[in-house]
Amino acid sequence: MMINFYQIKNFIRHYFAAKRNGHGVHSPFAYKLCEEVFYNNNHFYAFDDLKKVRAELLINSTELLIEDLGAGSKTFTSNKRKVNDIARKGISTVKQSEIFYKLINFLNCNIIIELGTSIGLNTLYLSNANKTGKIISIEGSKSLSDFAIKLAKEKEANNIEFINSNFNTALPEILDKLNTLDLLYVDGNHTYEATLNYFKLAIKKKHNNSVFIFDDIYWSPEMTKAWEEIQKHPTVTLSIDTFNFGLIFFREEIKEKVHFKFYL
Ligand SMILES: C[S@@+](CC[C@H](N)C(=O)[O-])C[C@H]1O[C@@H](n2cnc3c(N)ncnc32)[C@H](O)[C@@H]1O
């Protein structure tokens, strides 16, 4: 991702304010998250295979013609993009995808929605984290969605439903059909209105153990504003800011709203 002044300024603030390795984290649930998810260095066998998939994508020079339905890209200028460029600059890092994998394991998430499939590598992490779970991944660009479908087929990831549509229309339709939602990952259309809208739609299906993840919360002032508003929502009891993404929890056993910044 290309870095702008707003992000640098906020990264410096985060660097000095954030907690490390669970030190000073007094909430038992947040501490457990540090141990089991954020600073858990255990080796998961699936990570070896997923790293191989990333290596394959990093040398794939196939050109895709992409229609961008979101708030635009700060990284790409042309709408023709090579798979290896997207794999290098436009998708979740190894560290981030591995954290999502550990989070799904820890919370035992079964019903997962990803907004923004891109080339589908992060989707494979979500899929591998719970092979009996169901992943619904939405992508507006047809060429990206087709690419991700093919990749998932090749890697025998059979628990993913890919939807090629705009989040704005697909998300309410999908949520209508679900009883509950365990994990929502919002990683596209980084505007204030869209981000808050996806949150407000999805909270109708949240439960005590749900987690919502918002990517790029320091992408722009309006994304930070959306993140801060989400944190303040009365249903939210715990929020965790890792700089690159923020997590939102609704656990009723946490009686006093808590907010943490973690340095990963
Ligand atoms: C940053 S990428 C997703 C990366 C992926 N989730 C990962 O972790 O590697 C964001 C994707 O969202 C898609 N997108 C943005 N706005 C959209 C919208 N309103 N509807 C559907 N897709 C959208 C873009 O086409 C892009 O592929």
The ligand as an SDF file (V2000), in Angstrom:
LIG
                    3D

 27 29  0  0  0  0  0  0  0  0999 V2000
   -8.1880   -4.2540   -0.6810 C   0  0  0  0  0  0  0  0  0  0  0  0
   -9.0360   -5.2460   -1.7850 S   0  0  0  0  0  0  0  0  0  0  0  0
   -9.4590   -6.6860   -0.8440 C   0  0  0  0  0  0  0  0  0  0  0  0
   -8.2890   -7.4890   -0.3750 C   0  0  0  0  0  0  0  0  0  0  0  0
   -8.5790   -8.7910    0.3500 C   0  0  0  0  0  0  0  0  0  0  0  0
   -9.7120   -8.7340    1.2280 N   0  0  0  0  0  0  0  0  0  0  0  0
   -7.3810   -9.1920    1.1620 C   0  0  0  0  0  0  0  0  0  0  0  0
   -7.4470   -9.2210    2.3750 O   0  0  0  0  0  0  0  0  0  0  0  0
   -6.3390   -9.4620    0.5740 O   0  0  0  0  0  0  0  0  0  0  0  0
  -10.5960   -4.4340   -1.9370 C   0  0  0  0  0  0  0  0  0  0  0  0
  -11.4910   -5.0260   -3.0070 C   0  0  0  0  0  0  0  0  0  0  0  0
  -12.8040   -4.5210   -2.8150 O   0  0  0  0  0  0  0  0  0  0  0  0
  -13.4210   -4.3500   -4.0720 C   0  0  0  0  0  0  0  0  0  0  0  0
  -14.4880   -3.3420   -3.8960 N   0  0  0  0  0  0  0  0  0  0  0  0
  -14.3320   -2.0660   -3.4730 C   0  0  0  0  0  0  0  0  0  0  0  0
  -15.5330   -1.4650   -3.3750 N   0  0  0  0  0  0  0  0  0  0  0  0
  -16.4690   -2.3630   -3.7210 C   0  0  0  0  0  0  0  0  0  0  0  0
  -17.8910   -2.3490   -3.7610 C   0  0  0  0  0  0  0  0  0  0  0  0
  -18.5940   -1.2510   -3.4600 N   0  0  0  0  0  0  0  0  0  0  0  0
  -18.5270   -3.4690   -4.1390 N   0  0  0  0  0  0  0  0  0  0  0  0
  -17.8260   -4.5820   -4.4580 C   0  0  0  0  0  0  0  0  0  0  0  0
  -16.4650   -4.6780   -4.4370 N   0  0  0  0  0  0  0  0  0  0  0  0
  -15.8040   -3.5810   -4.0620 C   0  0  0  0  0  0  0  0  0  0  0  0
  -12.3140   -3.8870   -4.9930 C   0  0  0  0  0  0  0  0  0  0  0  0
  -12.5950   -4.2360   -6.3340 O   0  0  0  0  0  0  0  0  0  0  0  0
  -11.0960   -4.6380   -4.4260 C   0  0  0  0  0  0  0  0  0  0  0  0
  -10.8220   -5.7910   -5.1460 O   0  0  0  0  0  0  0  0  0  0  0  0
  1  2  1  0
  2  3  1  0
  2 10  1  0
  3  4  1  0
  4  5  1  0
  5  6  1  0
  5  7  1  0
  7  8  2  0
  7  9  1  0
 10 11  1  0
 11 12  1  0
 11 26  1  0
 12 13  1  0
 13 14  1  0
 13 24  1  0
 14 15  1  0
 14 23  1  0
 15 16  2  0
 16 17  1  0
 17 18  1  0
 17 23  2  0
 18 19  1  0
 18 20  2  0
 20 21  1  0
 21 22  2  0
 22 23  1  0
 24 25  1  0
 24 26  1  0
 26 27  1  0
M  CHG  2   2   1   9  -1
M  END
$$$$
